[in-house]
Amino acid sequence: MVKEQTFIAIKPESVQRQLIGELITRFERRGLKLVAAKLIAPTEELIGKHYPNDDAWLIPTGTNALKGHEAWGNKIDLTPRELATQIREGLIEYYSGRPMLAMIWEGAHAVELGRKTVGTTNPLTADLGSIRGDYSQESYSVADKLGRSMQTLVHASGSVEEAKCEIELWFKKEEILDYDLVISQIMHGTDWGKVKR
């Protein structure tokens, strides 16, 4: 079987809404395998490393956020870096000390399937059937009016490289299990289900 891993975190707003079991079920039904999980109240230092204070994270994040605001008619007079710096500060403040469930899911195309399961960053435009499309009324304008970061329910790694970095940041190697599921033979094997004659 092709083994790709992705980092998924059920965010504090989902923990408070008691959606943990429901959201885990979404990834299981996708056929992904849970290989690590822990409930954690992350420190400012951990969140600061997850959302790094460098241009490689700040510029794309700020650019995407500006596009989202513009699409909804919100005028923002900040550069992408300035907006992303504000977003980062809000994320550090919001996530620090609040419970969230950090997980590693494994399977073929785990990163891509994780992102599809979660849905687009702006829950207002997320497809029905995705986590954000089914469980959120959030939008850029709602978050702005309330003066807080947008609540997106779940974090999902955006690329294989990002997943590797996030997994190394959040988990020790000994916390990640390697085991087989019976269903793996059905999903990825070829020698099953034949009628014996």
C-alpha positions as CSV (number, residue, x, y, z in Angstrom):
1,M,0.0,0.0,0.0
2,V,1.1,3.5,-0.7
3,K,1.7,5.3,2.7
4,E,1.4,9.0,2.8
5,Q,0.8,10.8,6.0
6,T,-1.0,14.1,6.8
7,F,-1.4,16.2,9.9
8,I,-5.0,17.0,10.9
9,A,-5.9,19.0,14.0
10,I,-9.5,19.3,15.3
11,K,-9.5,22.9,16.5
12,P,-10.8,24.3,19.8
13,E,-14.2,25.5,18.4
14,S,-14.9,21.9,17.2
15,V,-13.8,20.5,20.6
16,Q,-16.2,22.9,22.3
17,R,-19.0,21.9,20.0
18,Q,-18.3,18.3,20.8
19,L,-17.7,17.4,17.1
20,I,-14.6,15.2,17.7
21,G,-16.2,11.8,17.0
22,E,-18.2,13.1,14.1
23,L,-15.1,14.6,12.4
24,I,-12.9,11.6,13.0
25,T,-15.6,9.5,11.3
26,R,-15.3,11.6,8.2
27,F,-11.6,10.7,7.8
28,E,-12.2,7.0,8.6
29,R,-15.0,6.9,6.0
30,R,-12.5,8.3,3.5
31,G,-10.4,5.2,4.1
32,L,-7.6,6.9,5.9
33,K,-6.0,5.2,8.9
34,L,-5.4,7.0,12.2
35,V,-1.8,6.4,13.3
36,A,-1.4,9.0,16.1
37,A,-3.6,11.3,18.1
38,K,-3.4,13.4,21.3
39,L,-5.5,16.0,23.0
40,I,-3.3,18.9,23.7
41,A,-3.5,22.5,24.9
42,P,-0.6,23.9,22.8
43,T,1.8,26.6,24.1
44,E,2.4,29.9,22.3
45,E,5.8,28.6,21.3
46,L,4.3,25.5,19.6
47,I,1.7,27.6,17.8
48,G,4.3,30.1,16.8
49,K,6.4,27.4,15.2
50,H,3.3,26.0,13.4
51,Y,2.6,29.4,11.9
52,P,6.2,30.6,11.3
53,N,7.1,34.2,11.3
54,D,8.8,34.1,7.9
55,D,8.0,35.3,4.4
56,A,7.5,31.7,3.2
57,W,4.4,31.5,5.4
58,L,3.4,35.2,5.7
59,I,3.3,36.3,2.1
60,P,1.1,33.4,0.7
61,T,-1.1,33.5,3.8
62,G,-1.6,37.3,3.5
63,T,-2.1,37.2,-0.3
64,N,-4.8,34.5,0.0
65,A,-6.5,36.3,2.9
66,L,-6.5,39.6,0.8
67,K,-8.1,37.7,-2.1
68,G,-10.7,36.3,0.2
69,H,-11.6,39.7,1.6
70,E,-11.7,41.2,-1.8
71,A,-14.0,38.5,-3.1
72,W,-16.5,39.4,-0.3
73,G,-16.1,43.2,-0.8
74,N,-14.0,43.9,2.2
75,K,-11.4,46.6,1.7
76,I,-8.2,46.0,3.5
77,D,-5.4,48.6,3.4
78,L,-2.6,46.3,4.4
79,T,0.2,44.5,2.6
80,P,0.0,40.7,2.5
81,R,2.9,40.6,5.1
82,E,1.1,43.0,7.4
83,L,-2.2,41.2,7.2
84,A,-0.6,37.8,7.7
85,T,1.3,39.1,10.7
86,Q,-2.0,40.2,12.3
87,I,-3.5,36.8,11.4
88,R,-0.5,35.0,12.9
89,E,-0.8,37.0,16.2
90,G,-4.5,36.2,16.4
91,L,-3.9,32.5,15.8
92,I,-1.2,32.3,18.5
93,E,-3.5,34.1,20.9
94,Y,-6.5,32.0,20.0
95,Y,-5.0,28.5,20.0
96,S,-2.6,28.8,22.9
97,G,-3.9,27.0,26.0
98,R,-7.1,25.8,24.3
99,P,-7.7,22.0,23.8
100,M,-7.4,20.6,20.3
101,L,-6.9,17.1,19.0
102,A,-3.7,16.7,16.9
103,M,-3.7,13.6,14.6
104,I,-1.8,11.9,11.9
105,W,-3.8,10.1,9.2
106,E,-2.2,7.7,6.7
107,G,-3.2,6.3,3.3
108,A,-2.9,6.8,-0.4
109,H,-3.2,10.5,-1.2
110,A,-3.7,11.3,2.5
111,V,-2.8,15.0,2.1
112,E,-5.1,15.6,-0.8
113,L,-8.0,13.6,0.7
114,G,-7.5,15.3,4.0
115,R,-7.9,18.7,2.3
116,K,-11.0,17.6,0.3
117,T,-12.6,16.2,3.5
118,V,-12.0,19.5,5.3
119,G,-13.1,21.8,2.5
120,T,-11.9,25.2,1.4
121,T,-10.5,27.6,4.0
122,N,-13.5,30.0,3.9
123,P,-16.3,27.8,5.3
124,L,-18.9,30.0,3.5
125,T,-17.6,28.8,0.1
126,A,-16.8,25.2,1.2
127,D,-18.7,22.5,-0.7
128,L,-21.5,20.7,1.1
129,G,-20.2,17.3,2.1
130,S,-17.0,18.8,3.4
131,I,-16.5,19.4,7.2
132,R,-16.5,23.2,6.8
133,G,-19.4,23.1,4.3
134,D,-21.5,21.0,6.6
135,Y,-20.7,22.4,10.1
136,S,-19.9,26.1,9.8
137,Q,-21.6,29.5,9.1
138,E,-18.3,31.3,9.4
139,S,-16.9,33.8,6.9
140,Y,-14.2,36.5,6.7
141,S,-16.9,39.2,7.4
142,V,-18.2,37.4,10.5
143,A,-14.7,36.9,11.9
144,D,-13.9,40.6,11.1
145,K,-17.0,41.9,12.8
146,L,-16.3,39.8,15.9
147,G,-12.6,40.9,15.9
148,R,-11.2,37.4,15.9
149,S,-9.5,34.8,13.7
150,M,-11.8,32.8,11.3
151,Q,-13.0,29.6,12.9
152,T,-12.3,26.9,10.3
153,L,-13.0,23.9,12.6
154,V,-10.1,21.7,11.4
155,H,-6.5,22.2,10.2
156,A,-5.3,20.0,7.4
157,S,-1.8,20.0,5.9
158,G,-1.6,21.7,2.5
159,S,1.2,19.6,0.9
160,V,3.3,16.5,1.6
161,E,6.2,18.7,2.6
162,E,4.1,20.8,5.0
163,A,2.7,17.5,6.5
164,K,6.2,16.2,7.2
165,C,7.2,19.5,9.0
166,E,3.9,19.6,11.0
167,I,4.2,15.9,12.0
168,E,7.8,16.4,13.2
169,L,6.7,19.5,15.1
170,W,3.6,18.0,16.9
171,F,4.7,14.4,17.4
172,K,7.6,12.3,18.6
173,K,8.5,9.3,16.4
174,E,7.5,6.9,19.2
175,E,4.0,8.4,19.3
176,I,3.3,7.2,15.7
177,L,2.1,3.7,15.3
178,D,2.6,1.4,12.4
179,Y,-0.1,-1.3,12.1
180,D,-2.4,-2.9,9.6
181,L,-6.1,-2.7,9.1
182,V,-8.1,-5.6,7.6
183,I,-9.8,-3.2,5.3
184,S,-6.5,-2.3,3.7
185,Q,-6.6,-5.6,1.9
186,I,-10.0,-4.8,0.5
187,M,-9.0,-1.2,-0.5
188,H,-5.5,-1.9,-1.8
189,G,-5.2,-5.6,-2.3
190,T,-6.2,-7.8,-5.2
191,D,-6.7,-11.2,-3.6
192,W,-10.0,-11.0,-1.7
193,G,-13.7,-11.6,-2.1
194,K,-13.5,-14.3,-4.8
195,V,-16.2,-17.0,-4.7
196,K,-14.4,-20.3,-4.1
197,R,-15.6,-23.0,-6.6
